[in-house]
């Protein structure tokens, strides 16, 4: 299936040096991997029907949401430094 020259070519592309025993071991390993891939090619799989789980919203519905900005003044009052209704922080970049 795979020849010694193929392993040597892969080693050259990978920029690794192989001994003769490394070459034989890799030949055996790669043949085993390619044999497994051939087995996978033979498997008949019916991919026409796709199943999906039940989708549902797991978040709760808001009950009596508060109006936007209701707590802004309280938060800004507690901040050490503010500017134009924003909390001012040190530059980090």
Secondary structure, DSSP 4 states (H G I P E B T S, - for coil): ---HHHHHHHHHHHT----HHHHHHHHHHHHHHHHHHHHHHH-----S----PPP---SPPPSSPPPTTTTHHHHHHHSS-EETTEE------
